[in-house]
Amino acid sequence: MSPMPFGKLVFLFFILGGQAMAEQLWSLQPLKRPEVPRAADGWALNPVDQFIARKLVNTGITPGKKAAPSALLRRVSFDVTGLPPAPNDVAAFCEAEDAVYGQLVDRLLASPHFGERWATHWLDIARFAESYGFEMDQPRPDAWRYRDFVIRSFNDDMPYDEFVRLQLAGDHLKRTNPDAWVATGFLVAGVENLIQTRKEFERDRYDKVDDMVSTVGTALLGLTIGCSRCHDHKYDPLSQRDYYHLAAAFGSTVSRVKEFERGNTRFKSFVATEAADGKIPMVVVTEPSSKNLPSMPARIHFLDRGDVKKKREAVSVRYPNVLIRNGAKPSRWSQGSSGQPEVPGRVALARWITDHQDGAGHLLARVIVNRVWHHYFGRGIVATPSDFGTRGDPPTHPELLDWLAGELIQNGWRLKPIHKLILTSATYRQGFQNAATDSRVVGYEELDPDNLLLWRRDPKRLDASAIRDNLLAVSDWLDSTPYGPGSLDQNHPRRSVYLTVKRSRLIPFLQSFDAPNALQGIGQRQVTITSLQGLTMLNSPFVDRAVQRLAKRLAGLDSAGDTRYVRDGFLIALGRLPSGVEERAALEFLSSGQAAARRDFCQMLVCLNEFIHIE
C-alpha cells in the first residue's frame, strides 16, 4: 500500500485533532439544563443566587450584605437605562425598598430608555458607524435607521433568535417589511473602501466579506472565525475550509441605499442586499460613471493562504462540523419548502445559527446571556465575551451560564426575563465590602482576590455615553426625543446614542472616556483612568455649560438658602443626601462670599469620582 501524501496526513491530523478539541472545549458542548442547587441558607432570592451561593459556601465565603438603598437605586437606574434616578424617587425608594424593588425593575425595563441603553452595547458589537471609513470617509446615507431598529427591538423585547435572523437575512425573510431590510445594516456596518483601484478591487471584495464573517463569528458565536482566513485556526477546531464555507453565505451580499414606502411615507435606508445579475460591481466614488468599471462573479473561492491571486475552487455554504449536532446535514437549513429551490445562503446561515437543537443555537444563547451578565457586573461569567475559544477565559460558573442560556431558549428567546432574573437576584443587590467595615474581607480577598465568585459588588466606572448622558440629565439639559437622525455636535442635548458616528470625526468628549472607534466590533469597552479625563471634566465647554445649567436648576429649587442648595445638589448629582461632614464643608465653602461659589460647588459635584462610578 502506498504511503498517504503529506498534505492528506496534515488534513487528517487536523480533523482528528479538531474533533478531540471540540469534545474538550466547553463552549462547543451541547446545552444541558442543570438542576438548580438547593439554597444553603436564606440569602438566595432566585435560582441565580443558588448557583452563586453553592460556590461561595464551598469556598468558605459568606455573601455580602445588601447595598444601601440609594446606592442600589442609582446602580439599577444606570445599568438598565443609562440615566440617573429622579431625585423624587430616592426618598420613596429608601423608605420602602423591599416592597417596591420588583416594581422598579419592571418600570425600568419598560422604559423607552432601556432600548437606548442596551442599543449602545449592541452597536459596539456591530461596529456601527454612519460613514464608510478609509481616507475619504464618505457618509452612509440614512444608516441611522439601523440604530433605531436596534433600540426598538430591545424595547419591544423582540425574541433574540428573530433579532439575529433579521440582521442576517431580513431582506429575504420579510421582503415586504422595511424594518426587516433595515436590520441587515448589521452586515454592512463595517468599513468599506470607496476609492478602490482595479488592481485592488478583488482583494477589497474579499476584505468586505471577511468583515462580515469575522463580525458574525465574534458578535454572535464568540469565536474568532476570522483567524482562519489564511490557515486553519491555530487554537480552535475551525479550519480554513470552515471559514470559506461560511464566507460563501455572503458571496453575493452588497450594500446599497434602498427606498421604501410605509403608508404615505417614503424613506431611504442603508441596507444589505443581493448583487444584481450575479455580479459584484466595483464602486468608486471618484469615478461617477460606472459603465466601464469591472465586476466580479458573486461567488467565493477558496484562497490558498488567503491570497486572491491563488484562487482555487468555488465553495458552497456549509458550517463547521463542531457546530452541527445529531448528524444533521447542511441541507437541513438550506432546503426550501415543498417543491421550492434552496433558500439563499444567508437564510440558511440564519436558520443554522439560531437552531439550538442541531445547529449553533446553543452557543448563540450562551454568548448573549454572558454579554448581559457582563454589562451588569463588569465581568462576564466568561471574561472574554467575544472569545469562547481555547484562548478565551473559561466560565467561572459554567452551570449558571448554561442554565441562563436554557432559560432564554425556554422563554422564547426573550431577553427581558433574563434581565429581570439578574436584577432581582441577591447577587446583584450586594453592596461593596472592604476591610475597614468588615474584617472578614481580608480572608475573602486571600481566597478569591479577583472576586470571581461574586461575594461582593465591585464599583464600576460608567462608560463614555453614560457619563455624558448623566451630565445632561442632572443639569436638566437632556432632550429625550427618541429616534431619527443624529448630530455631530457634542453639545447637542440628545442622548449619546443619537450622536452621529463618523469614523474620522469622533466626538472628543466620548473619546476621552474610551468610546470605541467603530473600526471593528468590540464586546467590552476599555476602561482607563487618565489625567485627560480630569482635565476634560474641568475645562470642557460642554461640561462648563452643563455645570452652569445645574447651578441654575438648583437655584430654582432654592427656598431655604445654602442648606437646601447643598442637599439638592447631592441628591440630583449623586443620588443621595450629603453626610454631616460633607454638608458642613460645602456650607463653609458657599459662605465664603465668592461670586462663583455656587457654580464652583456644582463643578465639584460632577468632578467627584462618585459622579462617574457606581457602586
Secondary structure, DSSP 8 states (H G I E B T S, - for coil): -----HHHHHHHHHHHHHHHHHHH-GGGS----------SSS---SHHHHHHHHHHHHHT-----B--HHHHHHHHHHHHHSS---HHHHHHHHHSHHHHHHHHHHHHHHSHHHHHHHHHHHHHHTT--SB--TTT--B-TTTHHHHHHHHHHHHTT--HHHHHHHHHHHHHHTTT-HHHHHHGGGTT-S---SS--TTTHHHHHHHHHHHHHHHHIIIII---GGGGSSSS-SSSS--HHHHHHHHGGGTTEEEEEEEEEETTEEEEEEEEEE-GGGEEE---TT-S--TT--EEES--EEEGGG-TTSEEEE------GGG--TT--THHHH--STT-----HHHHHHHHHT-TTTSSHHHHHHHHHHHHHHHHHSS-SSS-TT--STTS---SSHHHHHHHHHHHHHTTT-SHHHHHHHHTSTTTTB----TTT-THHHHHHHH-TT-TT-SS---EE--HHHHHHHHHHHTT--B---SS--BS-TT--B-GGGB---TTS--HHHHHTT---SSS--SS------HHHHHHHHH-HHHHHHHHHHHHHHHHH-SSHHHHHHHHHHHHHHSS---HHHHHHHHHHHTT--TTHHHHHHHHHHHSHHHHEE-
